[in-house]
Amino acid sequence: MKNILLSLAAITLGGMMLSAQNISNSEDGKYTITNGDVTMTIDASRGGKIVSYKYQDQEVLSQFRFPNSFGSTFWTSPQSDWNWPPVREYDSMAYEAYPESDSLVLTGQKSERFGMRIRKSFSADEKTGAITITYTIINESGQIRQVAPWEITRVPNGGMVFFQAKETVPANRMKGLPFTFEKGAAWFVMDEDRANRKINADGKGWLAFCDKGLMFVKKFQDLDPSQPAPAEAEIQIYANPGKTYVEIEEQGAYTKLEPGDELSWSVTWYLFPYETEAEPSKAALKKALKTVRK
């Protein structure tokens, strides 16, 4: 079986420490990884979603309980392959969870429609306080599939999202978002609007969210503009109507998978105190860049 690995040279998965005492689980299918002051909770019974990500007792993910409005999930791209709703085997059906070396591994069910399944591996780095999630798309069909990996993380509508980009463009026939371009980055200070809004952007392999004294940074593969799936992008930001939630999303390269192939792609999460006002600033950009260069 051929394994295709998409990762950053700067992300070193070796040497990460995840001992038995770092993982706890409950009878309702939830697993919690503790790494210093940071905790991440994954619900194996609900699509292997990340349902909580906290610094001490402060939550950074959306806790709405309507479908497709909370936590962090994983889909395959492009969305045009499956339209809506998300593929149940990837997004909402139960995953099998088990420890493997220094990681917590969750394996999903094979999609009846597409013949693929998703595996998720969670590893904590005690030195940096980060948690890396490696998503693997496994082609168990008898056909060639062409897909890209896609992480969708929902945060409360408050604070600010930013990343390095020169422009953003409206996506999925939706209204765009009022990004500003200054101080070396693209900035969206969250607001309220009655419309569904979404943008695509070519970033630099990271994006950040600030709110209520915390900064949440995600690091991932930096794509060339030719690498995303059709009508998709390295970075996508979606704002749900009203004061609800915002999705901060990133995708990997659009890749051909022969029958039996696997495609692996890693995203590293950081969460730490950041007491400065959530507004565009050189200090916020400097802090994010320092984080992703660890």
Secondary structure as GFF3:
##gff-version 3
##sequence-region A 1 294
A	DSSP	beta_strand	3	6	.	.	.	ID=ss1
A	DSSP	three_ten_helix	20	22	.	.	.	ID=ss2
A	DSSP	beta_strand	23	25	.	.	.	ID=ss3
A	DSSP	beta_strand	30	35	.	.	.	ID=ss4
A	DSSP	beta_strand	38	43	.	.	.	ID=ss5
A	DSSP	beta_strand	49	55	.	.	.	ID=ss6
A	DSSP	beta_strand	58	59	.	.	.	ID=ss7
A	DSSP	beta_strand	72	77	.	.	.	ID=ss8
A	DSSP	three_ten_helix	79	81	.	.	.	ID=ss9
A	DSSP	alpha_helix	88	91	.	.	.	ID=ss10
A	DSSP	beta_strand	96	100	.	.	.	ID=ss11
A	DSSP	beta_strand	103	107	.	.	.	ID=ss12
A	DSSP	beta_strand	116	125	.	.	.	ID=ss13
A	DSSP	beta_strand	130	139	.	.	.	ID=ss14
A	DSSP	beta_strand	145	156	.	.	.	ID=ss15
A	DSSP	beta_strand	160	163	.	.	.	ID=ss16
A	DSSP	beta_strand	169	170	.	.	.	ID=ss17
A	DSSP	beta_strand	180	182	.	.	.	ID=ss18
A	DSSP	beta_strand	185	189	.	.	.	ID=ss19
A	DSSP	beta_strand	197	201	.	.	.	ID=ss20
A	DSSP	beta_strand	206	211	.	.	.	ID=ss21
A	DSSP	beta_strand	214	219	.	.	.	ID=ss22
A	DSSP	beta_strand	235	239	.	.	.	ID=ss23
A	DSSP	beta_strand	245	251	.	.	.	ID=ss24
A	DSSP	beta_strand	255	257	.	.	.	ID=ss25
A	DSSP	beta_strand	262	273	.	.	.	ID=ss26
A	DSSP	alpha_helix	282	292	.	.	.	ID=ss27
###
